[in-house]
Amino acid sequence: MSRKSLFTREEKIAAVSLVIDKGRSTLSVANEYGVHDNTIIKWRKQYLTSPEDAFIQAPRSEPLNEAERLSRRIRELENEVDFLKKCQRI
């Protein structure tokens, strides 16, 4: 599940423009923004692929109903139990 970004669309575009237009390294821009350099690389790729649609979150079509939410939670718990069983065997 993704987290909400700490940066606005405009801030991401500004960071990408520093790399593309100003010729700065992704590492220096990443240090300035306090993110990993791979984040700047990902933002750059998104922007170059589609500048108009970059960094726009698509609204969720509809919220999960109760049954879907519970089945997802069951799967998560089953995975945790499987992991713990494997750890116990070691």
Stockholm file with secondary structure:
# STOCKHOLM 1.0

chainA/1-90         MSRKSLFTREEKIAAVSLVIDKGRSTLSVANEYGVHDNTIIKWRKQYLTSPEDAFIQAPRSEPLNEAERLSRRIRELENEVDFLKKCQRI
#=GR chainA/1-90 SS CCCCCSSCHHHHHHHHHHHHTSCCCHHHHHHHHTSCHHHHHHHHHHHHHCTTTTTCCCCCSSCCCHHHHHHHHHHHHHHHHHHHHHHHHC
#=GC SS_cons        CCCCCSSCHHHHHHHHHHHHTSCCCHHHHHHHHTSCHHHHHHHHHHHHHCTTTTTCCCCCSSCCCHHHHHHHHHHHHHHHHHHHHHHHHC
//
